[in-house]
Amino acid sequence: MTIGIDNVGYSYLGQTVVSPITLINGSATLVLGVPSVIQSILFALNTPKGSLFMRPEYGSRIHLLLFQPNDDVLQDLGKLYIQECIRENEKRVAFVDSKFQRSDSNASFIITYRILSSNELGVLTYPFNKF
C-alpha cells in the first residue's frame, strides 16, 4: 500500500518504506514523493555511521554527540554532522541550513533542504534528546 500527502506530480522522487515498518495485508507500507525524501533523511540521521553491513560509509556521526555538554560546540558539530550526512546519503536534496534550538535537556535541529529536481525548499525538525 502506498501513501503520500500532496504527492501529485512528485512520483519522480521515488518511494520508501515507512519507518517504523507497518504491514497491511502482508505488504510493507510505502510513502511516495516528498515524505519519501523525509523518511530517507531521518533514516540516514538515525543510523550510526559504519553500522550497516556492506555500507560502512552510510549514516551520520550525530550519535557521537549524545553525551556531550549542551553548548555551542554541540551546536556546531551537530550542524556539521547533519550537513555531512545529507550530502553523502541523500542525493535528491541539497543541504541549505540548520538552526539549533536548545533547552536544559533537549535540543532540536531545524533543517532546511532543497529538492534538487524541483528547486523547492523543505523544512524538517530533527529532535535531538539528551536524556
Number of C-alpha atoms within 10 A of each C-alpha: 12 13 15 15 10 11 15 9 8 17 12 12 18 15 21 19 17 19 14 8 10 13 12 8 8 8 11 15 18 20 22 24 21 21 22 22 22 18 19 21 20 17 15 21 22 15 17 18 19 14 13 12 8 8 10 11 15 19 27 24 21 21 16 13 17 13 10 10 11 17 9 10 12 18 19 13 15 23 20 14 19 24 19 15 23 22 14 14 18 15 11 18 22 17 19 13 15 22 14 18 12 14 9 7 11 13 17 18 20 16 19 16 21 17 17 12 11 11 11 10 14 16 14 14 14 18 12 19 12 14 7
